[in-house]
Amino acid sequence: MTQAEIKLCSLLLHEHFGEIVERIGTQLVRTGGQALRGIAGDTGLLLDQVKKALCVLIQHNLVTFRPQRRGGVEYEAQCGRILRILRYPRYIYTAKTLYGDTGELIVEELLLNGQLTMSAVVRRVADRLTETMEDGKTMDYADVSSTFVRLADTHFVQRCPLVPEGPQSPEVPPPLAPTLVSSDKDMYAVPRLNLVGKGKRRRSCEEEEEEGEPRAKKQKQEGESSEAPPDDGIYWQVNIDRFHQHFRDQAIVSAVANRMDQTSSEIVRTMLRMSEVTTSSGAPYTQPLSSNEIFRSLPAGYNIVKQVLDQYLTLLADDPLEFVDLHKALASLATATLESIVEERFGSRCARIFRLLLRKKHLEQKQVEDFAMIPAKEAKEMLYKMLSESFVSLQEIPKTPDHAPSRTFYLYTVNVPAAARMLLHRCYKSVANLMERRQFETKENKRLLEKSQRVEAILASMQATGAEPAQLQEIEEMITAPERQQLETLKRNVNKIDASENQVDETIFVLESFIESTVKRP
């Protein structure tokens, strides 16, 4: 891993799990894999702290474990999975777009807890939705359960690997680290649960004290009397690859709409939707589909005849960008991203030279000047500028073995995978810088934020008890006008940073998907 990736992993772990988990996670990211005592020795933490931190990381699928040959257990960080924490808001928003508030909260609960049983997810989501409803209305467990089933049917959530069941012999000691296995057949099989009930509202401490029973004691008694849930041992997690497949499909549909028209993009959307569950996320093509199947699956609003559909399919198949090949479609998206960045960074003339090199593959400097119709001095400066930034590369082809400059061709070219990796590295650095800036802004205004939170808490408490408007106004005036202006500025800056993080992550996704497709491509 590069230093930028390690730094970003460290920042993400610290922001979401705290200092101790961050130290251990970063240690594993740097070393690749270590045993328990090695981690404790290198980090200087107590063995008990290391164990608890590893439990948190394993629970959130950020660390895996395996037995060592010499005995003991080795723990290894999943660096790619840690970097995906950056994309959690996008997963949650996508679930909201596809499955409403219920789907949003299901995915959010799974991401917050790493792994949960279906019954626990349904109860928590029903309670949270009930909290937002009007008095007297509650969320039924059955409604939440049906949304969970839909998420499983479309593979957005999946079962976690389990310890295989088998006869345990008392003579053979159990392994130090169990080998977790997952069954492809049961990966998305939802257990049959008869979840009957409705969401509950949280009651205040005063209400519970009026009943004469402290909250902690009541929770303890409820925990002791409760039986094991019917799906005990069957844990679920978010299927990140499936979300990435959805993002890729949406990007391809948008690209088709920009290049052709809305009808062709809807045809592509229909084809991708028909095979979204049957096609793996890394496959270069979807499952074979006949034109009759596509015609029957088109939305009702698109009143096109079969002959027109066949013409559209022919245009898509003959398009030079080859949108029918998913790997080549990703290459087109990555290339378009590189082109736009070159234009933003160096101007339209550099972008013209960059596109020319993409189209012609290899060109000498004189050829670049002629084809791009740019004066020799300017073309030379632009080529050297892009060469120094690693957007273009120079290939030497000697005529003789001595590599004499006078007898050597110097050809400029664009190595798209190398340029994508370079740009991806810069994106990681950009996100890390944005996160550090956000933390700095928050730290600088920590006391003001704490004061604002205290005032809001007092206002909420007084409104609940029916305070008069004059009293509420007096509390609001505890924050002065300059302080309110400072809070507004802070809020605006933090929102800009958050939006920038999301925009950079969209670029990261396109580049990562393209690089992964070049590795998987035969």
Salt bridges, closest charged atoms under 4 A:
GLU15 OE1 - ARG438 NH1 3.11
ASP48 OD2 - LYS52 NZ 3.42
GLU74 OE1 - ARG66 NH2 2.67
GLU76 OE1 - ARG66 NH1 2.52
ASP101 OD1 - LYS96 NZ 2.52
GLU104 OE1 - LYS96 NZ 3.46
GLU108 OE2 - ARG128 NH2 3.22
GLU109 OE1 - ARG124 NH1 3.78
GLU109 OE2 - ARG128 NH1 2.92
GLU131 OE2 - ARG202 NE 3.80
ASP140 OD2 - LYS198 NZ 3.31
GLU211 OE2 - ARG203 NH1 2.46
GLU211 OE1 - LYS218 NZ 3.66
ASP249 OD1 - ARG248 NH2 2.96
GLU266 OE1 - ARG269 NE 3.36
GLU276 OE1 - ARG242 NH2 2.85
ASP310 OD2 - LYS306 NZ 3.20
ASP319 OD2 - ARG259 NE 2.97
GLU322 OE1 - LYS328 NZ 3.13
GLU343 OE1 - ARG355 NH1 3.98
ASP370 OD1 - LYS366 NZ 3.04
GLU378 OE1 - ARG349 NH1 2.24
GLU389 OE1 - ARG345 NH2 3.35
GLU389 OE1 - ARG426 NH2 2.77
ASP402 OD2 - ARG407 NH2 2.75
GLU436 OE1 - LYS7 NZ 3.26
GLU441 OE2 - ARG437 NH2 2.82
GLU483 OE1 - LYS451 NZ 3.05
ASP498 OD1 - ARG438 NE 3.28
GLU501 OE2 - ARG438 NH2 2.78
ASP505 OD2 - ARG87 NE 2.99
GLU512 OE1 - ARG84 NH2 2.86
GLU512 OE1 - ARG87 NH2 3.41
